[in-house]
């Protein structure tokens, strides 16, 4: 299977929305299985798109909260939710300054 669009990779890995826009937790192995590739391939896709955990941890953007919010998005809203989440992340990524931010979320206060 070919590499998914960055938007679909972002939705699946960070928002938990698979290709059918069904919400469920997906780790690296789940995504690799879904696309018929190995985990290092998925890691390289994430790194190339700057969606990898090391990059995300330095961006002041709460993807954990959006992952939770994605559970409650209706079918009519899901595509715009993905677009908004990705646009917000990419904007925060542009403004990120290496070494100035490190996520330390209080998961009881998402």
C-alpha positions as CSV (number, residue, x, y, z in Angstrom):
1,X,0.0,0.0,0.0
2,X,1.2,3.5,-0.7
3,X,2.0,6.2,1.8
4,X,-1.2,8.0,3.1
5,X,-1.6,11.7,2.6
6,X,-0.1,13.7,5.5
7,X,-3.6,14.8,6.5
8,X,-4.7,11.2,6.8
9,X,-1.6,10.2,8.7
10,X,-2.1,13.0,11.1
11,X,-5.8,12.1,11.6
12,X,-5.0,8.5,12.2
13,X,-1.9,8.8,14.5
14,X,-2.7,12.0,16.5
15,X,-6.5,12.2,16.4
16,X,-7.3,8.4,16.4
17,X,-9.4,8.8,13.3
18,X,-8.7,6.0,10.8
19,X,-9.3,6.0,7.1
20,X,-13.0,5.4,7.7
21,X,-13.0,8.2,10.3
22,X,-13.8,5.7,13.0
23,X,-12.2,6.8,16.3
24,X,-10.0,4.4,18.1
25,X,-6.6,4.5,19.7
26,X,-3.9,3.5,17.2
27,X,-0.3,3.1,18.0
28,X,2.6,2.8,15.5
29,X,2.1,-0.9,15.0
30,X,-1.7,-0.4,14.3
31,X,-1.0,2.2,11.7
32,X,1.8,0.1,10.1
33,X,-0.7,-2.8,9.8
34,X,-3.4,-0.6,8.4
35,X,-1.1,0.5,5.6
36,X,0.7,-2.8,5.1
37,X,4.2,-1.5,6.0
38,X,6.6,-1.9,8.9
39,X,6.9,0.4,11.9
40,X,10.1,2.1,10.7
41,X,8.3,3.1,7.5
42,X,5.6,4.8,9.5
43,X,8.2,6.4,11.7
44,X,9.9,7.8,8.6
45,X,6.5,9.2,7.4
46,X,5.8,10.8,10.7
47,X,9.3,12.3,10.8
48,X,9.1,13.6,7.3
49,X,5.8,15.3,8.0
50,X,7.1,16.6,11.4
51,X,4.3,14.6,13.2
52,X,6.8,12.5,15.1
53,X,6.6,12.4,18.9
54,X,10.0,14.2,19.4
55,X,8.8,17.1,17.2
56,X,5.3,17.2,18.7
57,X,6.6,17.4,22.2
58,X,8.3,20.7,21.4
59,X,5.2,22.4,19.9
60,X,2.8,24.3,22.1
61,X,-0.3,22.6,20.8
62,X,-2.4,20.2,22.8
63,X,-2.9,17.2,20.5
64,X,-3.9,15.0,23.5
65,X,-7.0,17.2,24.0
66,X,-7.8,17.0,20.3
67,X,-7.5,13.2,20.4
68,X,-10.2,13.2,23.2
69,X,-12.3,15.8,21.3
70,X,-12.2,13.6,18.2
71,X,-14.3,10.9,20.1
72,X,-17.3,13.3,20.1
73,X,-17.1,14.7,16.5
74,X,-20.1,13.9,14.4
75,X,-19.7,12.4,10.9
76,X,-20.8,15.8,9.4
77,X,-18.0,17.6,11.3
78,X,-15.2,15.2,11.1
79,X,-13.4,16.5,8.0
80,X,-13.5,20.1,9.1
81,X,-12.3,19.0,12.6
82,X,-9.3,17.3,11.0
83,X,-8.6,20.3,8.8
84,X,-8.8,22.7,11.8
85,X,-6.6,20.4,14.0
86,X,-4.0,20.0,11.4
87,X,-3.9,23.7,10.5
88,X,-3.6,24.6,14.2
89,X,-0.7,22.2,14.6
90,X,1.1,23.4,11.5
91,X,0.7,27.0,12.7
92,X,2.0,26.1,16.2
93,X,4.9,24.2,14.5
94,X,5.9,27.3,12.5
95,X,6.1,29.3,15.7
96,X,7.9,26.7,17.7
97,X,11.4,27.5,18.8
98,X,13.5,24.5,19.6
99,X,14.4,24.0,23.2
100,X,11.8,26.5,24.5
101,X,8.8,24.3,25.1
102,X,8.3,20.7,26.4
103,X,4.9,19.2,26.9
104,X,4.1,18.0,30.4
105,X,0.3,17.6,30.3
106,X,-1.9,17.1,33.3
107,X,-4.1,14.3,31.8
108,X,-6.7,15.0,34.5
109,X,-7.1,18.5,33.0
110,X,-7.4,18.0,29.2
